[in-house]
Amino acid sequence: MQQLADRLIEWLRNQVSGAGASGLVLGMSGGVDSSVAGVLCQMALPGSTLGLLLPCHSIQEDVDHARLVAEKFNIKTLLIPLDPVYDSLTRTLVDEHDTSPAHRPAQANLKPRLRMTVLYYLANKLNYLVVGSSNKCELGIGYFTKYGDGGVDIMPLGNLVKRQVREMAQYLGIPPTIIDKPPSAGLWPGQTDEEEMGIPYDDLDAYFSSQPVSEEVRSKIEQRIARNAHKRALPPVPGF
């Protein structure tokens, strides 16, 4: 883990230098992925890393966990509650009588898109790069919001499966309460990543590490990969 951490830290420094940027900004959700990303950023650029706490009808535990990591590793943070902005936008957009299946995710995805807007506002203001915290499993099946948490400049954890992220978290000294809690994007109360994906991280880790999985699991994963291919590509343009 030390060698991997050192390589990721150097990679982050090179990304900032190569872009002519001045630092790194990321959203800290209180989950293990953003915690690992935040600590690596702080180790790479301790004077030029900014963590944003962007609660949007979030549970207090997530905010507390983000602060816990920020305080332990001396990460500078800003708290910017997005509840009023989200409420105003949903009052404008959402038909309260709409009960279609697409209603809930469409409304929930406003949250990461609002966070992306704030991250880029600060990034533009400070000449920072926006850091994402998606891991290899999530990127592989497209489990992220297009132009939301997928709207970033760099993804240092993009080649690590969930198991590796947890191992890195243990190596870095991130509190166990954060490592062990069920992963959640915080899209609605009680939401968990594994329930929404319908695939356990253990199966995703195995698949994306080229280890054996059942045909049922393989089929489910590859259907998600195909369905979400547009999320991993630039918008198509005509070839003429």
C-alpha positions as CSV (number, residue, x, y, z in Angstrom):
1,M,0.0,0.0,0.0
2,Q,2.8,2.4,0.7
3,Q,4.2,2.1,-2.8
4,L,0.7,2.6,-4.3
5,A,0.0,5.6,-2.1
6,D,3.4,7.1,-3.1
7,R,2.6,6.6,-6.8
8,L,-0.8,8.2,-6.5
9,I,0.5,11.2,-4.6
10,E,3.1,11.7,-7.3
11,W,0.5,11.3,-9.9
12,L,-1.7,14.0,-8.3
13,R,1.2,16.4,-8.2
14,N,2.0,15.7,-11.9
15,Q,-1.7,16.3,-12.8
16,V,-1.7,19.7,-11.1
17,S,1.7,20.7,-12.6
18,G,0.8,19.5,-16.0
19,A,-2.5,21.5,-16.0
20,G,-0.8,24.6,-14.8
21,A,-3.2,24.5,-11.8
22,S,-2.6,25.8,-8.3
23,G,-4.2,23.0,-6.2
24,L,-7.0,20.5,-5.8
25,V,-10.7,20.7,-4.7
26,L,-13.0,17.8,-3.9
27,G,-16.3,17.1,-2.3
28,M,-16.0,15.2,1.0
29,S,-19.1,13.1,1.6
30,G,-18.0,11.2,4.7
31,G,-17.7,8.0,2.8
32,V,-14.6,5.9,2.4
33,D,-13.9,6.8,-1.3
34,S,-13.9,10.6,-0.8
35,S,-12.0,10.2,2.5
36,V,-9.2,8.3,0.7
37,A,-9.2,10.8,-2.1
38,G,-9.1,13.7,0.3
39,V,-6.2,12.3,2.3
40,L,-4.2,11.5,-0.8
41,C,-4.8,15.1,-2.1
42,Q,-3.7,16.5,1.2
43,M,-0.5,14.4,1.2
44,A,0.2,15.5,-2.3
45,L,-0.5,19.2,-1.9
46,P,-0.9,20.0,1.9
47,G,-1.2,23.7,1.4
48,S,-3.3,23.6,-1.7
49,T,-6.1,21.1,-1.1
50,L,-9.7,22.2,-0.3
51,G,-12.4,19.8,0.8
52,L,-16.0,20.9,0.3
53,L,-18.7,19.7,2.6
54,L,-21.9,20.0,0.5
55,P,-24.8,18.6,2.4
56,C,-28.1,18.5,0.6
57,H,-30.8,17.0,2.9
58,S,-27.9,14.8,4.0
59,I,-27.8,12.8,7.3
60,Q,-25.7,14.5,10.0
61,E,-23.5,11.4,10.4
62,D,-22.1,12.0,6.9
63,V,-21.2,15.6,7.7
64,D,-19.7,14.5,11.0
65,H,-17.6,11.8,9.3
66,A,-16.3,14.2,6.7
67,R,-15.3,16.6,9.4
68,L,-13.6,13.8,11.4
69,V,-11.3,13.0,8.4
70,A,-10.7,16.7,7.7
71,E,-9.7,17.4,11.3
72,K,-7.5,14.3,11.6
73,F,-5.6,15.1,8.4
74,N,-5.7,18.9,8.6
75,I,-7.6,19.3,5.4
76,K,-8.9,22.8,4.9
77,T,-12.7,22.6,4.4
78,L,-15.7,24.8,3.5
79,L,-19.2,23.9,4.5
80,I,-21.8,25.0,1.9
81,P,-25.3,23.6,2.6
82,L,-27.2,23.1,-0.7
83,D,-30.7,22.4,0.8
84,P,-32.2,25.9,0.0
85,V,-30.9,25.7,-3.6
86,Y,-32.2,22.2,-4.1
87,D,-35.5,23.0,-2.6
88,S,-36.0,26.0,-4.8
89,L,-35.0,24.1,-7.9
90,T,-37.3,21.1,-7.1
91,R,-40.2,23.5,-6.5
92,T,-39.7,24.8,-10.0
93,L,-39.2,21.5,-11.7
94,V,-41.0,18.8,-9.9
95,D,-44.7,17.9,-10.3
96,E,-45.8,16.7,-6.9
97,H,-48.3,14.4,-8.5
98,D,-45.7,12.7,-10.7
99,T,-45.5,9.1,-9.6
100,S,-43.5,7.7,-12.6
101,P,-40.6,5.4,-11.9
102,A,-38.2,7.9,-13.3
103,H,-39.3,10.6,-10.9
104,R,-37.2,9.6,-8.0
105,P,-33.7,9.2,-9.7
106,A,-34.3,12.3,-11.8
107,Q,-34.9,14.4,-8.7
108,A,-32.1,12.7,-6.7
109,N,-29.6,13.3,-9.4
110,L,-30.0,17.0,-9.0
111,K,-28.0,16.7,-5.8
112,P,-24.7,15.6,-7.3
113,R,-25.2,18.0,-10.2
114,L,-25.5,20.9,-7.8
115,R,-22.4,19.8,-6.0
116,M,-20.5,19.7,-9.3
117,T,-21.6,23.3,-10.0
118,V,-20.2,24.4,-6.7
119,L,-17.0,22.5,-7.1
120,Y,-16.3,24.1,-10.4
121,Y,-17.1,27.5,-9.1
122,L,-14.4,27.2,-6.5
123,A,-12.1,25.4,-9.0
124,N,-12.4,28.3,-11.4
125,K,-12.0,30.9,-8.7
126,L,-8.8,29.3,-7.3
127,N,-7.3,27.7,-10.4
128,Y,-7.7,24.3,-8.8
129,L,-8.5,20.9,-10.4
130,V,-11.7,19.1,-9.4
131,V,-11.0,15.7,-8.0
132,G,-13.5,12.8,-8.2
133,S,-13.6,9.8,-5.9
134,S,-15.3,7.2,-8.1
135,N,-13.6,3.8,-8.0
136,K,-13.0,1.3,-10.8
137,C,-16.2,-0.7,-10.0
138,E,-18.4,2.4,-10.2
139,L,-16.7,3.8,-13.3
140,G,-16.9,0.4,-15.0
141,I,-20.6,-0.1,-14.7
142,G,-21.5,3.6,-14.9
143,Y,-22.7,4.0,-11.3
144,F,-22.3,7.7,-11.1
145,T,-24.4,10.7,-12.1
146,K,-23.5,12.1,-15.6
147,Y,-22.3,15.6,-15.2
148,G,-22.7,15.2,-11.4
149,D,-20.1,13.1,-9.5
150,G,-18.8,12.1,-12.9
151,G,-18.2,15.7,-13.8
152,V,-14.6,16.1,-12.6
153,D,-11.1,16.7,-13.9
154,I,-9.2,13.8,-12.4
155,M,-10.1,10.5,-10.7
156,P,-7.2,9.1,-8.6
157,L,-9.1,6.1,-7.5
158,G,-10.3,5.1,-10.9
159,N,-8.1,2.0,-11.2
160,L,-8.8,0.7,-7.7
161,V,-11.6,-1.7,-6.9
162,K,-13.6,-1.2,-3.7
163,R,-11.5,-3.7,-1.8
164,Q,-8.3,-1.8,-2.7
165,V,-9.9,1.5,-1.6
166,R,-10.8,0.0,1.8
167,E,-7.2,-1.3,2.1
168,M,-5.8,2.1,1.3
169,A,-8.1,3.6,3.9
170,Q,-6.8,1.3,6.5
171,Y,-3.2,2.1,5.5
172,L,-3.8,5.8,5.7
173,G,-5.5,5.6,9.1
174,I,-9.0,6.6,8.2
175,P,-11.3,5.8,11.1
176,P,-12.9,2.3,10.9
177,T,-16.4,3.7,11.4
178,I,-16.1,5.3,8.0
179,I,-14.4,2.3,6.3
180,D,-17.0,-0.2,7.7
181,K,-20.3,1.7,7.0
182,P,-22.5,0.7,4.1
183,P,-21.4,2.7,1.0
184,S,-24.1,5.3,0.0
185,A,-24.3,8.2,-2.4
186,G,-26.8,9.9,0.0
187,L,-29.4,10.3,-2.8
188,W,-32.3,9.7,-0.4
189,P,-32.8,8.5,3.2
190,G,-31.7,4.9,3.6
191,Q,-30.2,4.6,0.1
192,T,-27.2,2.3,-0.3
193,D,-25.0,1.7,-3.3
194,E,-25.2,-2.0,-3.4
195,E,-29.0,-2.0,-3.1
196,E,-29.4,0.5,-5.9
197,M,-26.9,-1.3,-8.2
198,G,-28.3,-4.7,-7.4
199,I,-24.8,-6.1,-7.3
200,P,-22.6,-6.5,-4.2
201,Y,-19.2,-4.9,-4.3
202,D,-17.5,-8.2,-3.7
203,D,-18.9,-9.4,-7.1
204,L,-17.9,-6.2,-8.8
205,D,-14.4,-6.4,-7.3
206,A,-14.0,-10.0,-8.6
207,Y,-15.3,-9.1,-12.1
208,F,-13.1,-6.0,-12.5
209,S,-10.1,-7.9,-11.1
210,S,-10.6,-10.7,-13.7
211,Q,-11.6,-13.2,-11.1
212,P,-14.3,-15.9,-11.6
213,V,-17.9,-14.8,-11.1
214,S,-21.2,-16.7,-11.8
215,E,-22.8,-16.3,-15.3
216,E,-25.7,-14.5,-13.6
217,V,-23.4,-11.9,-12.1
218,R,-21.4,-11.6,-15.3
219,S,-24.6,-11.0,-17.3
220,K,-25.9,-8.4,-14.9
221,I,-22.6,-6.5,-14.8
222,E,-22.2,-6.6,-18.6
223,Q,-25.7,-5.3,-19.1
224,R,-24.9,-2.4,-16.9
225,I,-21.7,-1.7,-18.7
226,A,-23.4,-1.7,-22.1
227,R,-26.4,0.4,-20.9
228,N,-24.1,3.1,-19.3
229,A,-21.5,3.2,-22.0
230,H,-22.6,6.8,-22.9
231,K,-21.5,7.9,-19.4
232,R,-17.9,6.9,-20.1
233,A,-17.6,8.6,-23.5
234,L,-17.5,12.1,-25.0
235,P,-20.8,13.1,-26.6
236,P,-21.0,11.5,-30.1
237,V,-20.7,13.7,-33.1
238,P,-21.4,12.8,-36.8
239,G,-18.5,11.3,-38.6
240,F,-19.0,13.6,-41.6
